[in-house]
Amino acid sequence: MKISYNWLKWYIPDAPDAEKLVDILTFHVCEVDGLENLPNGDVVLDLKILPDRAHDLLSHQGIARELASLLNINFVDPRPNGDSSGRATPKYKIPESKPTNLKINILTNKDRRHVGRIVRNVKVGPSPEWVVKHLASIGQRSINNIVDATNITMFDCGQPTHAFDLNKVEGVELNIRDAKAGEKVTLLTGEEKELKEGMIAICDGAGNILDTGIKGGKHAEITTSTTDLILEADNFDPVFARKTGQALNIVTDARKRFENDLSPELAPFAMMELSALIAEMCPEATFEEIVDTYPQKQKEQKLKFSLAKISKILGLEVSVIEVGNILERYKIGYKNEGDEFEIVVPPMRLDLNIEEDMAEEMGRILGYDRILGTIPKVPARNASSIASAGGNETYAKIRAARAKLIEDGYSEVMTYVFCDKGEVEVMQSASDKKFLRTNLSDGIKESLKLNKLNAPFLGLSDVKIFEIGTVFLKDKPARNVSSIASAGGEEMRVCYANKKEVKEMTLEEYCKAEPDAFTQVLGSPGAQPRPDHEQKHTGSASEKFNMWSLFPFIARDVALWVPARNASSIASAGGPEGVSSGEVLEIIKSVSSPLIVRGPELFDEFKKDGKISYAFRLVFQSYERTLTDTEVNEVIAQISNKIKEKGWEVR
C-alpha cells in the first residue's frame, strides 16, 4: 500500500522524517518495499502490509495510529470531539440531519452491517486541489468530488464506501440479498458480469441490481447531472468478498480490504468522514439521518496472558512496567494482578486472539533486536549419558559420521529424495518424481559430476563429497511405528565419493568401520572433541556473505618454461634451483583485471632439460554478463607479453 508522508502528517505532525520512518516501520511494523520523492515535495512509502494486520493498517489513519503509539507521539484525532490541532484541513464536522424515509434491509448473512444515508442538493464537479494532490500522491486519478470523497475516505480510514444516484434508485430503499445464479449486472467499467450462488446483490425497491458488494453497478452511476445521493458503508464477510472477486475477476482496493476482514465498528466512522468531506465540497448539500442496520454486533473480546508465558515465548524477560506502558500507549484497557494481565481487545485489532498473539505484539514493539539467539546446552557427552538422558543415539551417530568425513576432507551435500523409480510411491506427485529414493549413490554421482565441472571455480584439485540421509525400502521394517508409513521402511545410510570410488553403506556399518568416531565426537573422558562439536569463528568481524555471480565462469591455464640456474650460481647466491613459482606468480598478478575472480593458482610443476615448467590456473567471471572468449583472450595476451618480457617461454 502506498502511504503519502504529507497525508500521514495530518495525524502525526511530530513524525520523524520519511527516511527514519523506513527503519522504524521495517523493524516494528512491516516491510517497506520502496520510498519515492515526488516533485511536489511529498514522499511516498510503499508498505507491504501482511494479511494479519490488513484489517487495521491498510489506511493512513491506521498507520498513523500505529506510529503514534509505537513512538509515543501525539495523534491528531479528526473526529468532532477529538484533538484536531495541527491538521492541514478543517476538522471533520457532522452536518445537521433531517428525517429520512430510507430503508435498508439486510437479507443475507454475508452483509454484517450496512450504514447508509441520503444527501440532497449536491453539485458534482471537480475536487479541491488538496483532494487531487492526495489521490495523485498514491497513484489514484481524480474523477469528481463525490467519487473522490469515497476514495479519500477509504484510503484515509480503511473502510470502502460508495455513492448511488438517488434519482435512479426506485423505492428509496436498499435490499441486500443473496444473488441468484444467472443474474447479470453491468459494472461501472462497462463490463457485464453474471452472478452465481454465494454472491450478493444490492438492489433497489424494484429489484434493480446496484452493486455486487465489491464493485458498483452502472444502473445508479454518479454523473454530472446527479443532485441527490445515497451513501453507503458496508461490512461484508471476508470469505464472500474473496470468492466473489476471484469468480468475477474483479480486483479493487475495496475487495482487498473486505477480503482481509474489517471490524463492523469502522463503518459509522467512515460514514461520518464521507459526510464531512461532501459537506466541505458541497456547502449547499442537506443530509438526512443515518440508517444503521447492524443485525449482530461485534462482541467485546477479552484476552488473558501472563508475563511468564510471554517471556518464555520470546526468550526475553518482559516486565510489568514495560507491558503496562505499551498497553497505555496503544490505548488498550487492562487490569493486572502480579504478572497476570487481562485486556479488552480494541474492536479494530482482529489479530489479537490468543496469548501467543500478545507475545508477538510485545516482541515487535520492544524490538526483535532485544531477543538474543542462544544455543541450548546439551549435557550429554557420551553414549551412556545419551541413553540415560533420553537422547537420540541415531543423531549422535550421524554427528560422528559427519565429523569423521569432514576431518577426512569430504564436503557434505544434500541430494533430492524424490526420483523417477523406486519401491515406495508417492501419491499426487510429478511423473518424474513419483518415488522415494532407494539409494544415495545415484544422487551422489550426479553431484560429483556437477562439482567436477565447477572445480576450477571452487578452487578444488580433488572433489570429495558425502551425504548422510534416508533411503526408503518397501520390505525394510520401520524403525518405529510413527516414523514411516505402512507402505515401507526407512534406512539411514552414508555415501561418500572421490575420484576413485563411490561407496555406500548403512550408518551402522559405517560406525562399525570407524569404531572410535562415535566416542570421539561425543567426548569420552580424555578425548578431544571433533571439529563439528566446538567451532570458533576466527574471521574478521567485517566478513560478510557476497552473492555469487549468476553468469558462467571461464577457466584458463597459463603454462611456461623458465630457465634453471647452474650449480655454481646456486652455491654463490644461496638461492633456489631456478626461477621460483612465486616470482612467476607475481608477474602474472601484475596484470590486474576485475574479470579474474580466482587465481592464479599453481597446479603443475616439473623439470626437464635444464628448465622448469610451471602451470597456473585463472578463473574469469562477470557479475553483469556472460563473458566472451575475446574478453578473456585479451587478458591472457597481456599476461603472455609480461612473461615474454622476462625472457621466459610461454608453452
Phi, psi and omega in degrees: 000139178270132181239126177277128181295317180297321178295317180301323183286352168306318190259333177229078182299340180266016183297143174298169179295163188301322181297320179290325179298328180302312180293318181298313180295317183299317185271350184229342188233298185197170177287148174250111184282341180183163178222127184234129175270120181271154180300333182279006179094352178280161176234133182249128177255129178262108186259141176260088181277122180277159186304329183292342178238009182295333183293337182232355183246000179275054180194161178292319178295321180299313178294320181296317178297318180298313181292321179299319179288318182296316184267355182058048177242168186289135173253125181274110183277122184279352182291156183306324181267004182264172179282120182248012181297136177092352181286139186283341179237167183303150178295145179301131179240133179279118180289156178295145184248145175250161179302154183225156173245016179291134176242136176234120182242115177267114184246018180216152177276002180275346176251110187272338177199139179225114180251125182219162175199158178258137176235131182242161176063041174270159175237112181281129181192195180294153179274158174300160184300321183294327178293314180300316181294317180298315180292318181297325183297331180254019174082022180253143181267136176287135180248297171201172188298326182286310179297320179298324179296320178294322180289318177302317180300313182296313182286342180274311184249348175099352182261120175295142176225167181212158178227132176252155171280110185302324183290350176258000181259124182268134175092357181047048177207156177238129177243117180258112186226170173289139179286153175260138180302130178099345177296145182239150178217141175262121183282170178301333180283350183096352179283141174262129181239143177259124182278156181232168175299142183099346176265176177235163175226127174264114189240162173268187184297335180268000179092001177293132181279121183260335189200150176261000184100322179243355177205132182287153177266167184277344187302317182244040183294143176285131176230178180294341179269357180293135178238333182235147186230156160244121176263146178218146173224112186252164169231108185258154174299130184296326180294317176302314183298317181293313182294321178294316179300319179292316183294322181266359182056049178249121177241109180225164176294328178294315179301316182303321182283318180296317185288343175266005176077137176228150174287133176299341181290348182278335187301314180298323178298317180298321178295320177298315181293315180298317179298317181296321180294317179293321178297324179291323183269342178230082186300336183273356184293147174243144187242136176263168184300149178283135175254116185243107179257116190221081188301315182227108186290150176295128183282146174292133182246134176245149184222129178254144175205157179243148180292331178298317180290317179300314181296322180293318180296316184280336189071031185214132178286119180249131185266161177300320181296317180298314181294316178300319179297318179296314181297322179291318179297324180271007177054045177256118180292139183206165168218151182213151173230114185064236179257014177263128181240148169228125182244156169261112185291126177302142183306328183284342184268076181287352183271352183262099184234325184229171184301323180296329177297322179290328176296316178297319180298313180295320181298313183289326181287315179292329180112122181293343179292342178280346181270109184268136178280124178233140179274127180295146180278132178247106186288335184295129183232357177209173188301316183293321180289329175298313181299316182291330181271000181077024181284172183265109183291325179298316179297322178298321179291325176298316178298319181296314180296317180298316181298318181296314182293320177296318178299329180275007174094012180268151176248140184277140175234162175231116182257171188288137180281330183269145181210180185269356177209153181170197182249333180249116185267146179253129180282155176055050181231167179298151186299328180266007179221046185271350186235157172269143187297148177255355178206166175262343188298319182301314179292321180296318180298319179293319179295322179297318180297315181293320181290329176296322179296329182260007182304317179300319181291324180282349180073032182253134174268335180219124181269119179230116185229160176212161174218140172242116185199179184263138169246160188235116185239135186296317185265007181273131179293143179290149179295322174204168188299320186278346190276342186209152179287165183292345182290342183183183182233166179258153172217126180276127183231163175238133177224133177223153186215146172217192185291346182262322189203163171235119183238137179227140179202169177288161178299321179298317180296321180294317181294327177291325179288338179239073189299333182270349186295317183297318181290318186292323183291329179273331177097085173280168181305123178087350182276149177272131179294148180284167187303331184285346185274319179228106179243136179243134178277118183251004182284174179290148179294342181273357181296141177207159183286134174246129181298137178285160180287146178270359183258152184293154178260162175233126178258133178228144178252141175242116181241143183206160173256137172235150182288146174268143179280151179280167186299320182294320180291327179295316182296317183289324183269341182067021184264183180285167180279094180096182178289131182283158177295331179295323178296316180295319180304317181295323179295316180295319181292341179293342174268099183268142177206134178295347181280343179276112183256346177208141178099182004286141178237127179287125180233356179207144180203131174203164181246146179197131175052045177074011179235159178244134177254131174239144175229127181242148179246136176236144178243129182248140179196150178238148175272355188246336187198171173278126182287153175255161177300325182299316181297316181291320180300326180297318180291317179299322179296320178296320178295317179300319180296319178297320180295316181295325178299333178276357180083013179268162186253123176280128180281000000 
